[in-house]
């Protein structure tokens, strides 16, 4: 169970990071963009760390309040859940 959770988190964070990267490249080239709802959804579905890293690596969406506040909040919630799961599995 724990391995499945961590595998999911690795995959969703890689996906989230790359979606932000692709959206930044498309923005620079005036191409079709990835909807903000999709970027936020991947963040809230476990990819907040990847989103946070990509936001700062590529300086993308850092001025949008929904991202500047939402992604760090999602990251804290997800980190708390991961710590809880780890503690629960170690001491159960």
N, C-alpha and C positions, 0 to 999 in steps of 0.2 A: 504494500500500500504506500509506504513512504517513498519507495523508489519510483512508483508511478507518479506521485505528486511532484517530486523533484524533477523528473523527466519532463512532465508537463510544463513546469515553471521555466525550465531551460528553453524548451521549444518556443513557448509563447513570448519569452523575453527576446529571443533571437528574431522572431517574426516582428515583434513590435519595433525593435531597433531598426530593422531593415525597412519597415514601412515608413518610418520617419525619414530615413535616409533617402528612399525613393521619392517621397513627397518633396523633400528639399531640392533634389535634383530636378524634379518636374517643375517646381516653382521657378527655379533659375532659368529653365528653358521655355517658360510659358506654355507648358503642356497641361493635359488633363491631370487634375490633382486628386489625391486620395481624400475622401471626405473626412472632415474633422471628427464626425461621429465614429468612423471606423478607427481612427487613431486613438480616440479616447476609449473606445470599447476594448481594444487590445490592451490598453493600459490597465483598465479596471478588471479585466478578466485574468490578471496575473502578470502582465507584461510591464508593470510600472517601472521596474529597474531598467529594463531595456529602453523604455520611452524616455526616462529621465537622463540616461547616459547619452542617447541620441540627441535629445533636445540641447544638451550642453556641448556635445561634440560638434554638431552641425549648426549651432545657434539658430535653431528652428522652433518656432512656436513659443519661445521664451517670454514674449511680451503679451501673449494672449492669456487673460486671467484664468480661463477655464483650464488651461494647461499648466500655467505657472503655479496655480493653487491645487488643482485636481490631481495632477500626477504625483507631486510630493505627498499629498494626503493618502492617495492610493498606495504609494510605496510604504508609508508608515504602517498602514493597515495590513498590507501583505507581509511585511517583515514581522509584525506582531503575530500574525497567524502562523508563519513558518516557525517562529520561536516556540509558540504554543504547541504546535504539532510535534516538534522535536522533543520538547520537554515531556509531552504526553506519552510519546512512544518510548522514551528512555526510562521513564519512571512507572510505566504501566505494567 
